[in-house]
Every structure is written in structure tokens, then in C-alpha cells.
């Protein structure tokens, strides 16, 4: 049975397809939902927008915020928490 969103905390999310690749982003599909994503193989962290967390209903997987991030332009990035 292929569920679009996991019902348990132990479910692993898998990107099921990558489409629409252009110079800086691609379209990824997680479950039945598609998202535009930037793939940066040199990044130290991966970021997920709060809207995606809300849609995937994975709030329980977010740990406390113990990280401060700074954008390339020097501004601070608000972090809600970390997913181990």
C-alpha cells in the first residue's frame, strides 16, 4: 500500500522522482506532492520550508533549535528546529 504521507514517526520520506531540472532547481515528488527544490551538493545543511513540514505532517520529528544560520547575503535565517 503506497500512502502519500506516513502515519508513524518511523516512516522514511523518499523522493520518488526528480523532474523539470533547470540551471538551479528541480521538481521533486514526495508521496503525492510535488515541490520545487534547490539541490546544493556543497551545502552544510539542508533546509525545508515550514509549509512543506506542515503538508507532510512531520512536526513530531523536529527537535529543538540549536543552530544559527546565515544566508549568503549575510542575513539571519530563522530555524524552527532540526531533523536528525
Secondary structure as the mmCIF struct_conf table of DSSP 4:
data_model
#
loop_
_struct_conf.conf_type_id
_struct_conf.id
_struct_conf.beg_label_comp_id
_struct_conf.beg_label_asym_id
_struct_conf.beg_label_seq_id
_struct_conf.end_label_comp_id
_struct_conf.end_label_asym_id
_struct_conf.end_label_seq_id
BEND BEND1 UNK A 4 UNK A 5
BEND BEND2 UNK A 7 UNK A 8
TURN_TY1_P TURN_TY1_P1 UNK A 9 UNK A 10
HELX_LH_PP_P HELX_LH_PP_P1 UNK A 11 UNK A 13
STRN STRN1 UNK A 15 UNK A 19
BEND BEND3 UNK A 23 UNK A 24
STRN STRN2 UNK A 26 UNK A 30
TURN_TY1_P TURN_TY1_P2 UNK A 31 UNK A 32
STRN STRN3 UNK A 33 UNK A 37
TURN_TY1_P TURN_TY1_P3 UNK A 41 UNK A 42
BEND BEND4 UNK A 44 UNK A 45
HELX_RH_AL_P HELX_RH_AL_P1 UNK A 50 UNK A 56
TURN_TY1_P TURN_TY1_P4 UNK A 57 UNK A 57
HELX_RH_3T_P HELX_RH_3T_P1 UNK A 59 UNK A 61
STRN STRN4 UNK A 63 UNK A 63
STRN STRN5 UNK A 69 UNK A 70
TURN_TY1_P TURN_TY1_P5 UNK A 72 UNK A 73
BEND BEND5 UNK A 74 UNK A 74
STRN STRN6 UNK A 76 UNK A 77
STRN STRN7 UNK A 82 UNK A 82
#
